[in-house]
Amino acid sequence: MEVPRSFLDNLANLRLVLSVAFEYFQANREQFLRRTSGEQIRQAETLISKIRSLAEELEKEFKVLETSLSQQRRLM
């Protein structure tokens, strides 16, 4: 039962990290925009693109997991 507990712990940690990152993002976005340089704008654009790609992959994984969980629940 170690793997399921670890998996659930990782999901809980992911939720917490995303929540904190989202709060920080909202609180600091305007200040970043006022004080940023051209190079930092390019860095932000690159990072945003990479984060979006990861978010899309994560969404696909969530759909696969949710579908599998739903099928498993029907078998119980």
HUZI-V449763 format. One record per backbone hydrogen bond with DSSP energy under -1.0 kcal/mol. CO is the residue of the C=O (numbers start at 0). NH is the residue of the N-H. If there is no record, write none. Layout:
co;nh
CO;NH
CO;NH
//
This chain:
co;nh
0;4
1;5
2;6
3;7
4;8
5;9
6;10
7;11
8;12
9;13
10;14
11;15
12;16
13;17
14;18
15;19
16;20
17;21
18;22
19;23
20;24
21;25
22;26
23;27
24;28
27;31
28;32
29;33
30;34
31;35
36;40
37;41
38;42
39;43
40;44
41;45
42;46
43;47
44;48
45;49
46;50
47;51
48;52
49;53
50;54
51;55
52;56
53;57
54;58
55;59
56;60
57;61
58;62
59;63
60;64
61;65
62;66
63;67
64;68
65;69
66;70
67;71
68;72
69;73
70;74
//
